[in-house]
Amino acid sequence: MSYAIVVSGGRQFKAEEGRHLRVPTLEAKPGDLIKLAPVLALFKGEGASEIGKPEVSGAHMEAKVLRHGRAAKVVNYKYKRRKGYHRKVGHRQNFTEVLVTKLVAGN
């Protein structure tokens, strides 16, 4: 089992071939093939690994865009007792769902 740690939208994701990932919104249409980099670490079978300083040179992840969507609503409720103060705010984060097709090792 090999996997990589990739960065997208300032967040780190564990990417394995054939796995679906929800990454922050990307400017790509469903069906497009994209390349995500940088790769921070590559872990191959049998305990072999390659850790980047800060990234693995030449490594990237190839993925197919499946769809765009919005996550479930997160509700933030503020309340101060005996003051008559309360505020309710909701937020839905946009995402792009991708299917990891290939992990390309560096040089």
HELIX and SHEET records of a PDB file:
SHEET    1   A 4 ARG A  11  ALA A  15  0                                        
SHEET    2   A 4 TYR A   3  SER A   8 -1                                        
SHEET    3   A 4 VAL A  39  PHE A  43 -1                                        
SHEET    4   A 4 SER A  49  ILE A  51 -1                                        
SHEET    1   B 4 HIS A  20  PRO A  24  0                                        
SHEET    2   B 4 ASN A  94  VAL A 104 -1                                        
SHEET    3   B 4 HIS A  60  ARG A  70 -1                                        
SHEET    4   B 4 LEU A  33  LEU A  36 -1                                        
SHEET    1   C 2 VAL A  74  LYS A  80  0                                        
SHEET    2   C 2 TYR A  85  HIS A  91 -1                                        
END                                                                             
